[in-house]
Amino acid sequence: MKPTGLSLLLLFICGWASMTEASAQTTIVSAFDVIHYDVQLEPDVINKTVTGKVLIRLISRVDNLETIEFDCGALLIDAVRENKEGLKFTRNGSRLNISLSRPAKAKGRRTIEVEYHGSPRRGIRFFPDRGQVYTAFSNSQWMVCVDAPEDRATLRLNLVVPAKAHTVANGRFVARHKSASGKIVHEWRQEKPVPTYTFGFAAGEFHEVTERHGRVRLRYLAAQFSDDELRRIFRDTEDMIRFFETRAGVRYADETYTQVLAAQGYGQEMSGFAVMGESYGRQVLGDERDVWLGAHEVAHQWWGNMVTCRDWNHFWLNEGMAAFMAAAYTEHRFGQAEYLREIEANRVNYLKVRDAGKERSLVFPNWTAPTAEDRMLVYDKGAYVIHLLREQLGERDFWAGIRHYTRTYFGKSVTTPDFQRAMEQASGKNLADFFAKRVYLTKR
Ligand SMILES: [Zn+2]
């Protein structure tokens, strides 16, 4: 995309709008750890509703755990059970509070079943006239879960869909079943634990193109483009994956990477796939250099999905990094001028925020109600600061630091001090002044 369009787009990618409720979750995560979700979900695209049932397997971290809380968005809870026995529950805003019939012991495993339905207004997007639906970040709007980035879990998703639907969800497609009532069910399994905000699916009357590039199978789903156009739109995908694998020092974690062009959308990364709007496809067909968004979402498969900010206060580690890495990809693909153009767009957007007197530390004290400027800082200043770090360290030390950071924290949660430490360890340089001045604003 053109740099002039960058800031507007950045304001809408990656589901930031839905983050408010997901920001204050650390307290509930600390009492127990969810290890697996088993979800059966029927989205009704015409009526924009969902009906679901989730089995949540968890391990208590404390002794005598009597109540547990999940995020439930605006979903209506129909029943809560453990071993077929009904449990008492109340809701407090978007939290579901459940009283266990007997307290959990430390390290005790429990499985809670929740039935629910609802008409989510965010976290999932329905396009009735196009027969499409996909999820977007705020997952407690369509499945009861712990919606905090540090709680990783595996997932089995049984998605009830119309007969003509093509689907993508996390991990591996297992099978197409017929339910007892004759409905079509697509079963997907995510077998490596990932943060719940990277759970999701897309379903619709898409046509599908599949290509295999080495180890990774690439799927393209869209309704509005020919097979040949889809191959052209996504022709750099293999190169993106290879580039990020080299920069990360870690291989792409899945066997398949799927990209969906839905009726509308700005870009939403999920584990193993991304959903973008048809407008992205038209942009790339118009100008082959407009692949920044596609590269940004591929970059999230490492930075965001696998190396994940511990809480949203460190969100710049997800978004600033993915924005920087997308620019770095454009440098690899189209040359340094293209990279500098992207970074300059980041810098200009950052200066707008700074000159308006809205600059803040990149590490937020409490990311509960971020403003548009806060988000621009996280994306634009985040990418720009990582670029400045690259200039300060030089090519060899900077990329060695990125590899060390990514390898050290792959599949784990990170904070900004973790990032600083990894870059210092790899480069042998003290970055306290750099982080004080550029990240924390504690030194001018
Ligand atoms: Zn992003």
Boltz pocket constraint, residues with backbone or C-beta under 6 A from the ligand:
constraints:
  - pocket:
      binder: B
      contacts: [[A, 13], [A, 14], [A, 269], [A, 296], [A, 300], [A, 318], [A, 319], [A, 322]]
      max_distance: 6.0
